[in-house]
Amino acid sequence: MASSLIGRQLVLSLQKNMWLGAAGCRYVSKAAPQSRAECEYDGPSMKTSVPGPRSQELTKQLGEIQNVGAINFFCNYEESRGNYLVDVDGNRMLDIYTQISSIPIGYNHPALLKLMTNPNNLSTLVNRPALGILPPENFPDKITESLISVAPSGMTRVQTMACGSCSNENAYKAMFIWYRNKERGHNTPSEEDLNTCMINKSPGCPDLSILSFMGGFHGRTMGTLATTHSKAIHKLDVPSFDWPIAPFPTLQYPLEEFTRENEQEEARCLEEVEDLIVKWRQKGRPVAGIVIEPIQAEGGDNHASPNFFKGLRNIASKHGCAFHVDEVQTGGGTTGKFWAHEHWGMDDPADIVSFSKKLLTGGYYHKYELQADKPYRIFNTWMGDPTKNLILAEVLNVIRREQLLEEVNRSGKVLLNGLYDLQARYPGVLSRARGQGTFCAIDVCSDETRNSILLKARDKGILLGGCGDRSIRFRPALVFKEHHVHMFLNIFNDVLAQIK
Amino acid sequence: MASSLIGRQLVLSLQKNMWLGAAGCRYVSKAAPQSRAECEYDGPSMKTSVPGPRSQELTKQLGEIQNVGAINFFCNYEESRGNYLVDVDGNRMLDIYTQISSIPIGYNHPALLKLMTNPNNLSTLVNRPALGILPPENFPDKITESLISVAPSGMTRVQTMACGSCSNENAYKAMFIWYRNKERGHNTPSEEDLNTCMINKSPGCPDLSILSFMGGFHGRTMGTLATTHSKAIHKLDVPSFDWPIAPFPTLQYPLEEFTRENEQEEARCLEEVEDLIVKWRQKGRPVAGIVIEPIQAEGGDNHASPNFFKGLRNIASKHGCAFHVDEVQTGGGTTGKFWAHEHWGMDDPADIVSFSKKLLTGGYYHKYELQADKPYRIFNTWMGDPTKNLILAEVLNVIRREQLLEEVNRSGKVLLNGLYDLQARYPGVLSRARGQGTFCAIDVCSDETRNSILLKARDKGILLGGCGDRSIRFRPALVFKEHHVHMFLNIFNDVLAQIK
């Protein structure tokens, strides 16, 4: 344990609010030197408990306009840098939650500031096109340079969308359209199809289904919400579809110590998937597609083995269902590979891969067969936002230039080992440390203790998020380096020491 | 007719491609002088037929990545100005479709260019927050300055969202939550509610419905799509809900000439609405909310009278259904009032008003009762985009400063009168001219002729859109002035003269 933590004195000095201007950067950890490109603060700095008085005042003001029950605090994004989020009370926190895992390369990265001051990009910012009908000249190039340059194996086609839910909604629609055309044997709808669909009735609006997994999260619009099963508060009171829900494997961690038990659990779940597909076909609601996250994120950071996903992919093929991998939270490099599904080592991992968050734009990749046969079937006014494509292209440049995937792998190892150490040290409090890259999590003995740890850590300058019933999820940006890990582990250790 | 059109010679001179640089503006119509703030081109200028060779080349390139069946042409947004959209082949078109009605104050408005070069706004562009948990300091002020400053009567609360579909999806969810709490008599779900909702079953996922209208368009995600009934291609092959669909009045135009007939038609539709509400309650799928557009836009620019909407509002109240007015296409000033529902003259026009397009951000206003009782019920990662709020605030400043609503009313009158003239002149081709402000439409004798007119007009430098089965919809920006109307009418007249 001790070896992975920097000295108490250094941590204390880090908390002395020493601000580094844009010009001067210094090393804060000999173990993991900062790159020259990174200009950020040298540690957290807390002036008030969080939310401080100014945040409380603004929360009250916003409360006149919106429900503010979920507001943590208000931020000073101008002053935030790299891994550090600054709030309106002058508190500076090491951000290991990054706007629900949606900030790829930290706050105010110099490359992005430069990009946004380039006058050539001005027109993109003020003229938002209807991309599906009147794209800008540079649209094919920007898409090629950004999304296509990181396309999953076997996929050359991509459709952008405005957010994660819309990405999955449209991916589901693509799977339904593909499935119905397969059933028809051709692409020409009947008169009955055309007439009945206008009044929401079968066969035009067919009784097809998407198979999802208990604990999964795929969005909150009504189609995606029917496949989300992580927390009741997301689903309560909203009408839904009669679609099959399979168990996601409940594995024991560390995975390598429970190989046999976990294999059995995964085999049980795969069997259940196959049973459900048969059952739903029999009841007249065939499964058009299977949707799954490579790691169930919102639902509690539940992992499964490459073999499980390979098995699932085979079951999908066998039964003629499309296979949709939802990488909205796992995509963008945080697991140590650009896409989490790359860890499965498959040439043909999926028919559809959806994304959002760290990719800055929503959207989905798909195989050629999954492209809607006619225009205006997958369509809306904006279909994404070229401003976000522009930023994404530069983010990808930074990821390559600063070799951030290697960074994630380095930091991730230190983080996971640190979590193993901590759970050994606090066995009554922590358990089930797990992760891939910096996409890590650990369980806490109870929901109550978990929440208390999150608040205490925040008041010490560490911003974390929960997931599942009693997990803490770690979602740093890709610029989270070894020295940040050490800083976190030290402070987290202090917090845990205060928990009885 | 003649009096409303400027001379042929002037039109010809307008087409001589005279480019006005940012510094120099000149008057092109004595009848309607341009304001000094507006620096744009003095007319359309066509170099190729559309799409030109460069557009075709880019379409082929994009075709390797996406379905390009809906692509009209590729644009040069840098060179576009005000009401003129320039394409990649150097063609300059008077844009009366404005990216499916989503450009409020024209292309590259100087005020927006200035806004986006203000270094104070840089941080907003590169740090997209999770607005529901960590808003920026200026968020309450920006929302107050923008959306709240134009809030519909009786509404003080607003929730931003990323796009139109998401806005309506979340508005529906808000209505369902409100309705279920009303049924319960309190806000505390039962154990059964919490358990059943996780597996998509009633009572947790209740059998509630939204009543919508035939011909309506409310979006393409699965919840909103169940209320969209404008074209089969939008709905085909996508599973849907068993929700009631009422007839929208089919009125005769001009409205003032068919008062009695239209009143009868509206009474018939209101009666049907009430019957459907009773019927759906009896079959165990109570109507939680009614959703309607003030003018059915995508569905063919179908109007109804203020009395119809008042009657509908009363029926909603009587039966305990929420009343949701979808202003995604009608909102933002284009009907001559900021919200189309203002034409109804009601103090309490709706429980929910949704918006997107010209408002640049999606979202919905709602009455206090329609606010979800707990956080995280109406929620997603981004919940809008502060960059769009920033631009919207400035757009509203421009609308006020340049008195654009007055402009819309002036131009709208000239446009509608011009359309009346044209349909008198071409009675075999045009009929049913109608509109509010510049939100106008006219019917063409057939789908085929309509499409031919749209293409011919485009090749003469006028960009228009279709809607419904055989309508042309006019959707200029708010900076569309009288002289633009005259220019359009002249060229459109030429096009019509070529139609046999």
Interface residues (C-beta under 8 A of the other chain):
Chain A: R54 L58 Q61 L62 E64 I65 Q66 N67 V68 G69 A70 I71 N72 F73 F74 C75 N76 Y77 E78 S80 L85 V88 Q99 I100 S102 I103 Y107 N108 H109 L112 L113 L115 M116 T117 P119 L122 S123 T124 L125 V126 N127 R128 P129 A130 G132 I133 L134 P135 P136 E137 F139 P140 I143 T144 I148 T156 R157 V158 Q159 A162 C163 G164 S165 C166 E169 N170 Y172 K173 F176 I177 Y179 R180 N181 P189 D193 L194 N195 C197 M198 I199 N200 K201 G204 C205 P206 D207 L208 S209 M214 G219 R220 T221 M222 G223 T224 A226 H229 K231 A232 I233 H234 K235 L236 D237 V238 P239 S240 F241 D242 W243 I245 S356 K357 L360 Q371 A372 K374 P375 Y376 R377 I378 F379 N380 T381 W382 T387 I391
Chain B: R54 L58 Q61 L62 E64 I65 Q66 N67 V68 G69 A70 I71 N72 F73 F74 C75 N76 Y77 E78 S80 L85 V88 Q99 I100 S102 I103 Y107 N108 H109 L112 L113 L115 M116 T117 P119 L122 S123 T124 L125 V126 N127 R128 P129 A130 G132 I133 L134 P135 P136 E137 F139 P140 I143 T144 I148 T156 R157 V158 Q159 A162 C163 G164 S165 C166 E169 N170 Y172 K173 F176 I177 Y179 R180 N181 P189 D193 L194 N195 C197 M198 I199 N200 K201 G204 C205 P206 D207 L208 S209 M214 G219 R220 T221 M222 G223 T224 A226 H229 K231 A232 I233 H234 K235 L236 D237 V238 P239 S240 F241 D242 W243 I245 S356 K357 L360 Q371 A372 K374 P375 Y376 R377 I378 F379 N380 T381 W382 T387 I391
